[in-house]
Amino acid sequence: MDSGQIRRFSSRTHRLDSSFLLQHLKGARSYKRIAGYFTSSLFEVANELLESIPEVKIVCNVDIHPDDLKVAQLRESKMIGRWNEKAIETEALLNRDRYRRLDNFLQKHGQAVRVAPDSVCGFLHG
C-alpha cells in the first residue's frame, strides 16, 4: 500500500479482523492507529500478530472501557512502584485472557496507547 494513501474501513460493511486487520498485521514493522475509542478486544482478535510488531502507536479519545482503564492504571502503578488497595480488585481482571494480554502488551510497549481528551482532538469513531 502507498504510505501516503489513507484507506478507511468500516465494521458495518466488513468483518475488520478478517477483511483488513489480520492480513495487514502479518509481517508488519509498525502499527499506527487513530481511533475513536480503544478496547482490549483488539487482543482477542490479533494478540499474536501485535506482539511481533516492534512499533505500536495508538491514539484514541477518552471513550475507554472502565476495565481496560483499570488494567492500564495497574500497569502504570507497577511500573512506578506504587501499590494500593484498588490494585487487588484490578488484579482479578488479569484472570481473563483479554486483560492479561492488555497488561502484557502495555508492559512490553509502555506508552503505546495515548489518550487525547475530547476538548483537544475529539476523535469520533466512524
MDAnalysis code that builds the backbone (N, CA, C; Angstrom):
import MDAnalysis as mda
import numpy as np

u = mda.Universe.empty(378, n_residues=126, atom_resindex=np.repeat(np.arange(126), 3), trajectory=True)
u.add_TopologyAttr("name", ["N", "CA", "C"] * 126)
u.add_TopologyAttr("resid", np.arange(1, 127))
u.add_TopologyAttr("resname", ["MET", "ASP", "SER", "GLY", "GLN", "ILE", "ARG", "ARG", "PHE", "SER", "SER", "ARG", "THR", "HIS", "ARG", "LEU", "ASP", "SER", "SER", "PHE", "LEU", "LEU", "GLN", "HIS", "LEU", "LYS", "GLY", "ALA", "ARG", "SER", "TYR", "LYS", "ARG", "ILE", "ALA", "GLY", "TYR", "PHE", "THR", "SER", "SER", "LEU", "PHE", "GLU", "VAL", "ALA", "ASN", "GLU", "LEU", "LEU", "GLU", "SER", "ILE", "PRO", "GLU", "VAL", "LYS", "ILE", "VAL", "CYS", "ASN", "VAL", "ASP", "ILE", "HIS", "PRO", "ASP", "ASP", "LEU", "LYS", "VAL", "ALA", "GLN", "LEU", "ARG", "GLU", "SER", "LYS", "MET", "ILE", "GLY", "ARG", "TRP", "ASN", "GLU", "LYS", "ALA", "ILE", "GLU", "THR", "GLU", "ALA", "LEU", "LEU", "ASN", "ARG", "ASP", "ARG", "TYR", "ARG", "ARG", "LEU", "ASP", "ASN", "PHE", "LEU", "GLN", "LYS", "HIS", "GLY", "GLN", "ALA", "VAL", "ARG", "VAL", "ALA", "PRO", "ASP", "SER", "VAL", "CYS", "GLY", "PHE", "LEU", "HIS", "GLY"])
u.atoms.positions = np.array([
    [0.843, -1.178, 0.000],
    [0.000, 0.000, 0.000],
    [0.884, 1.236, 0.000],
    [0.523, 2.238, -0.749],
    [1.224, 3.509, -0.791],
    [1.172, 4.144, 0.594],
    [2.334, 4.515, 1.143],
    [2.382, 5.035, 2.506],
    [1.665, 6.377, 2.654],
    [1.424, 7.095, 1.573],
    [0.729, 8.365, 1.648],
    [-0.777, 8.241, 1.504],
    [-1.238, 7.049, 1.238],
    [-2.654, 6.832, 0.985],
    [-3.375, 6.440, 2.276],
    [-4.524, 7.048, 2.518],
    [-5.348, 6.695, 3.669],
    [-6.519, 5.866, 3.171],
    [-6.681, 4.695, 3.769],
    [-7.800, 3.832, 3.415],
    [-8.667, 3.669, 4.655],
    [-9.957, 3.826, 4.493],
    [-10.888, 3.708, 5.613],
    [-11.685, 2.420, 5.483],
    [-11.902, 1.775, 6.616],
    [-12.657, 0.535, 6.658],
    [-13.732, 0.670, 7.729],
    [-14.856, 0.015, 7.522],
    [-15.962, 0.090, 8.472],
    [-16.408, -1.306, 8.875],
    [-16.595, -1.504, 10.179],
    [-17.096, -2.788, 10.667],
    [-18.565, -2.977, 10.304],
    [-19.200, -1.933, 9.821],
    [-20.594, -2.052, 9.398],
    [-20.725, -2.780, 8.062],
    [-19.674, -2.744, 7.265],
    [-19.748, -3.371, 5.946],
    [-18.896, -4.637, 5.829],
    [-17.886, -4.783, 6.675],
    [-16.989, -5.946, 6.604],
    [-16.532, -6.321, 8.009],
    [-16.207, -7.592, 8.185],
    [-15.554, -8.001, 9.427],
    [-14.121, -7.507, 9.340],
    [-13.778, -6.549, 10.144],
    [-12.474, -5.918, 10.026],
    [-11.335, -6.849, 10.397],
    [-11.575, -7.803, 11.280],
    [-10.490, -8.691, 11.642],
    [-10.036, -9.527, 10.444],
    [-10.973, -10.052, 9.664],
    [-10.579, -10.888, 8.526],
    [-10.399, -10.094, 7.243],
    [-11.160, -9.018, 7.043],
    [-11.076, -8.285, 5.777],
    [-9.913, -7.315, 5.732],
    [-9.410, -6.914, 6.870],
    [-8.358, -5.905, 6.853],
    [-7.265, -6.164, 7.869],
    [-7.622, -6.166, 9.125],
    [-6.635, -6.129, 10.193],
    [-5.627, -7.263, 10.146],
    [-6.085, -8.492, 10.188],
    [-5.164, -9.619, 10.285],
    [-4.232, -9.728, 9.086],
    [-4.769, -9.527, 7.894],
    [-3.917, -9.660, 6.711],
    [-2.861, -8.570, 6.639],
    [-3.127, -7.389, 7.191],
    [-2.157, -6.310, 7.140],
    [-1.179, -6.319, 8.313],
    [-1.528, -7.010, 9.384],
    [-0.614, -7.087, 10.526],
    [0.466, -8.143, 10.343],
    [0.215, -9.129, 9.497],
    [1.212, -10.183, 9.269],
    [2.485, -9.576, 8.691],
    [3.579, -9.718, 9.423],
    [4.874, -9.216, 8.964],
    [5.047, -7.711, 9.085],
    [4.094, -7.024, 9.716],
    [4.191, -5.562, 9.845],
    [5.354, -5.164, 10.751],
    [5.978, -4.049, 10.419],
    [7.060, -3.493, 11.245],
    [6.527, -2.428, 12.189],
    [5.352, -1.869, 11.856],
    [4.738, -0.885, 12.746],
    [3.227, -0.931, 12.583],
    [2.548, -0.471, 13.634],
    [1.086, -0.371, 13.626],
    [0.748, 0.961, 14.261],
    [0.192, 1.858, 13.467],
    [-0.172, 3.190, 13.945],
    [-1.652, 3.386, 13.660],
    [-2.388, 3.772, 14.710],
    [-3.835, 3.851, 14.564],
    [-4.371, 5.071, 15.305],
    [-5.291, 5.765, 14.674],
    [-6.071, 6.821, 15.318],
    [-7.481, 6.261, 15.406],
    [-8.008, 6.211, 16.626],
    [-9.292, 5.553, 16.828],
    [-10.214, 6.404, 17.685],
    [-11.494, 6.271, 17.445],
    [-12.479, 6.962, 18.269],
    [-12.520, 6.397, 19.668],
    [-12.166, 5.128, 19.806],
    [-12.116, 4.511, 21.126],
    [-11.103, 3.376, 21.100],
    [-10.722, 2.922, 22.271],
    [-9.812, 1.792, 22.397],
    [-10.472, 0.737, 23.263],
    [-10.336, -0.520, 22.869],
    [-10.826, -1.616, 23.685],
    [-9.861, -2.793, 23.597],
    [-9.735, -3.494, 24.707],
    [-8.822, -4.638, 24.744],
    [-9.318, -5.806, 23.902],
    [-10.504, -5.713, 23.332],
    [-10.974, -6.771, 22.433],
    [-10.028, -6.927, 21.241],
    [-9.259, -5.896, 20.948],
    [-8.241, -5.969, 19.902],
    [-7.312, -7.154, 20.136],
    [-7.016, -7.443, 21.403],
    [-6.092, -8.524, 21.729],
    [-6.740, -9.894, 21.611],
    [-8.069, -9.953, 21.620],
    [-8.748, -11.216, 21.366],
    [-8.640, -11.587, 19.889],
    [-8.546, -10.592, 19.040],
    [-8.512, -10.801, 17.598],
    [-7.088, -10.956, 17.074],
    [-6.170, -10.115, 17.553],
    [-4.862, -10.013, 16.905],
    [-3.678, -10.035, 17.855],
    [-3.816, -10.667, 18.992],
    [-2.765, -10.608, 20.004],
    [-1.407, -11.082, 19.501],
    [-1.335, -12.283, 18.906],
    [-0.039, -12.814, 18.473],
    [0.622, -11.918, 17.433],
    [-0.174, -11.377, 16.525],
    [0.380, -10.513, 15.489],
    [0.880, -9.204, 16.084],
    [0.126, -8.622, 17.017],
    [0.557, -7.373, 17.643],
    [1.830, -7.556, 18.453],
    [1.970, -8.704, 19.107],
    [3.155, -8.967, 19.921],
    [4.437, -8.945, 19.094],
    [4.325, -9.298, 17.827],
    [5.525, -9.381, 16.992],
    [5.880, -8.060, 16.308],
    [5.076, -7.036, 16.472],
    [5.327, -5.741, 15.825],
    [6.155, -4.863, 16.753],
    [7.332, -4.430, 16.302],
    [8.212, -3.644, 17.172],
    [7.655, -2.279, 17.575],
    [6.981, -1.593, 16.667],
    [6.499, -0.242, 16.957],
    [4.981, -0.189, 16.850],
    [4.334, 0.074, 17.977],
    [2.878, 0.183, 18.014],
    [2.522, 1.514, 18.650],
    [1.687, 2.287, 17.955],
    [1.211, 3.572, 18.482],
    [-0.277, 3.692, 18.189],
    [-1.050, 3.901, 19.253],
    [-2.491, 4.055, 19.113],
    [-2.890, 5.333, 19.837],
    [-3.603, 6.205, 19.148],
    [-4.145, 7.415, 19.765],
    [-5.661, 7.280, 19.704],
    [-6.305, 7.460, 20.853],
    [-7.761, 7.333, 20.901],
    [-8.334, 8.429, 21.784],
    [-9.661, 8.547, 21.766],
    [-10.280, 9.528, 22.651],
    [-10.543, 8.886, 24.005],
    [-11.215, 9.584, 24.877],
    [-11.389, 9.132, 26.252],
    [-12.461, 8.045, 26.414],
    [-13.066, 7.601, 25.342],
    [-14.073, 6.549, 25.402],
    [-13.367, 5.199, 25.535],
    [-12.998, 4.858, 26.767],
    [-12.258, 3.630, 27.067],
    [-13.089, 2.822, 28.051],
    [-13.166, 1.524, 27.839],
    [-13.904, 0.675, 28.760],
    [-13.271, 0.791, 30.151],
    [-14.084, 0.940, 31.193],
    [-13.543, 1.129, 32.553],
    [-12.579, 0.026, 32.995],
    [-12.825, -1.228, 32.601],
    [-11.912, -2.306, 32.992],
    [-10.577, -2.195, 32.275],
    [-10.595, -1.763, 31.013],
    [-9.337, -1.528, 30.297],
    [-8.532, -0.436, 30.994],
    [-9.220, 0.598, 31.420],
    [-8.561, 1.699, 32.117],
    [-7.969, 1.228, 33.442],
    [-8.696, 0.397, 34.177],
    [-8.176, -0.134, 35.444],
    [-6.892, -0.926, 35.226],
    [-6.880, -1.758, 34.192],
    [-5.698, -2.565, 33.900],
    [-4.522, -1.656, 33.533],
    [-4.780, -0.632, 32.733],
    [-3.717, 0.308, 32.349],
    [-3.192, 1.048, 33.572],
    [-4.073, 1.445, 34.469],
    [-3.636, 2.144, 35.682],
    [-2.839, 1.220, 36.594],
    [-3.232, -0.053, 36.667],
    [-2.478, -1.025, 37.457],
    [-1.083, -1.195, 36.877],
    [-0.985, -1.312, 35.551],
    [0.323, -1.458, 34.898],
    [1.200, -0.252, 35.203],
    [0.609, 0.951, 35.120],
    [1.358, 2.175, 35.424],
    [1.826, 2.174, 36.880],
    [0.959, 1.763, 37.803],
    [1.327, 1.704, 39.220],
    [2.488, 0.753, 39.448],
    [2.454, -0.389, 38.771],
    [3.545, -1.361, 38.909],
    [4.852, -0.793, 38.354],
    [4.741, -0.055, 37.251],
    [5.951, 0.498, 36.628],
    [6.626, 1.522, 37.527],
    [5.848, 2.293, 38.267],
    [6.459, 3.327, 39.107],
    [6.553, 2.901, 40.571],
    [6.206, 1.630, 40.835],
    [6.399, 1.083, 42.162],
    [5.356, 1.469, 43.192],
    [4.179, 1.866, 42.753],
    [3.095, 2.190, 43.687],
    [2.139, 1.016, 43.788],
    [1.529, 0.893, 44.939],
    [0.567, -0.174, 45.156],
    [-0.538, 0.372, 46.038],
    [-1.774, -0.007, 45.794],
    [-2.877, 0.439, 46.640],
    [-3.946, -0.644, 46.710],
    [-4.956, -0.420, 47.547],
    [-5.994, -1.436, 47.744],
    [-6.828, -1.686, 46.496],
    [-6.959, -0.718, 45.609],
    [-7.709, -0.933, 44.369],
    [-6.985, -1.920, 43.457],
    [-5.685, -2.054, 43.624],
    [-4.908, -2.964, 42.794],
    [-5.368, -4.403, 42.962],
    [-5.783, -4.785, 44.157],
    [-6.231, -6.158, 44.403],
    [-7.468, -6.462, 43.572],
    [-8.409, -5.516, 43.533],
    [-9.618, -5.679, 42.722],
    [-9.265, -5.798, 41.243],
    [-8.349, -4.975, 40.790],
    [-7.954, -4.977, 39.382],
    [-7.172, -6.228, 39.030],
    [-6.366, -6.734, 39.955],
    [-5.604, -7.964, 39.708],
    [-6.525, -9.103, 39.297],
    [-7.751, -9.123, 39.826],
    [-8.711, -10.171, 39.471],
    [-9.050, -10.134, 37.978],
    [-9.022, -8.949, 37.385],
    [-9.294, -8.846, 35.946],
    [-8.238, -9.599, 35.128],
    [-7.030, -9.692, 35.666],
    [-5.943, -10.334, 34.931],
    [-6.133, -11.841, 34.806],
    [-7.177, -12.384, 35.437],
    [-7.516, -13.793, 35.246],
    [-8.208, -14.021, 33.906],
    [-8.671, -12.960, 33.286],
    [-9.307, -13.068, 31.968],
    [-8.260, -12.801, 30.891],
    [-8.286, -13.614, 29.842],
    [-7.272, -13.541, 28.786],
    [-7.099, -12.136, 28.212],
    [-8.210, -11.480, 27.859],
    [-8.083, -10.194, 27.167],
    [-7.365, -9.165, 28.030],
    [-7.628, -9.159, 29.345],
    [-6.997, -8.172, 30.217],
    [-5.547, -8.549, 30.525],
    [-5.262, -9.848, 30.614],
    [-3.877, -10.282, 30.790],
    [-3.056, -9.914, 29.552],
    [-3.664, -10.077, 28.372],
    [-2.972, -9.705, 27.130],
    [-2.738, -8.201, 27.057],
    [-3.741, -7.417, 27.474],
    [-3.567, -5.958, 27.513],
    [-2.425, -5.591, 28.457],
    [-2.393, -6.196, 29.633],
    [-1.333, -5.909, 30.600],
    [0.036, -6.278, 30.035],
    [0.143, -7.442, 29.408],
    [1.417, -7.859, 28.802],
    [1.838, -6.909, 27.688],
    [0.865, -6.490, 26.884],
    [1.152, -5.549, 25.796],
    [1.679, -4.230, 26.359],
    [1.009, -3.706, 27.381],
    [1.439, -2.437, 27.975],
    [2.788, -2.571, 28.660],
    [3.059, -3.733, 29.220],
    [4.364, -3.956, 29.836],
    [5.466, -3.919, 28.779],
    [5.197, -4.491, 27.625],
    [6.187, -4.545, 26.542],
    [6.291, -3.214, 25.795],
    [5.154, -2.578, 25.533],
    [5.128, -1.393, 24.678],
    [4.967, -0.079, 25.441],
    [4.901, -0.135, 26.748],
    [4.862, 1.084, 27.556],
    [3.782, 2.057, 27.176],
    [4.157, 3.146, 26.557],
    [3.244, 4.248, 26.242],
    [2.651, 4.143, 24.840],
    [2.379, 2.934, 24.370],
    [1.880, 2.754, 23.005],
    [0.486, 3.326, 22.809],
    [-0.332, 3.294, 23.840],
    [-1.698, 3.801, 23.731],
    [-1.755, 5.162, 24.402],
    [-2.092, 6.171, 23.627],
    [-2.215, 7.539, 24.152],
    [-3.667, 7.975, 24.052],
    [-4.117, 8.671, 25.077],
    [-5.496, 9.138, 25.117],
    [-5.507, 10.649, 24.922],
    [-6.260, 11.092, 23.932],
    [-6.383, 12.525, 23.643],
    [-7.746, 13.000, 24.128],
    [-7.773, 13.964, 25.037],
    [-9.058, 14.465, 25.538],
    [-9.932, 15.017, 24.418],
    [-11.238, 14.826, 24.558],
    [-12.183, 15.330, 23.559],
    [-12.030, 16.827, 23.334],
    [-11.683, 17.562, 24.391],
    [-11.545, 19.009, 24.268],
    [-10.378, 19.410, 23.369],
    [-9.424, 18.482, 23.177],
    [-8.262, 18.781, 22.340],
    [-8.447, 18.238, 20.919],
    [-8.864, 16.984, 20.816],
    [-8.953, 16.353, 19.487],
    [-10.360, 15.977, 19.091],
    [-11.095, 15.378, 19.985],
    [-12.471, 14.980, 19.699],
    [-12.603, 13.960, 18.593],
    [-11.776, 12.918, 18.596],
    [-11.915, 11.869, 17.595],
    [-13.298, 11.247, 17.696],
    [-13.854, 10.938, 16.568],
    [-15.134, 10.243, 16.531],
    [-14.906, 8.900, 15.875],
    [-15.569, 7.887, 16.399],
    [-15.464, 6.578, 15.778],
    [-16.482, 6.520, 14.664],
    [-15.996, 6.418, 13.433],
    [-16.865, 6.432, 12.258],
    [-17.713, 5.239, 12.187],
])
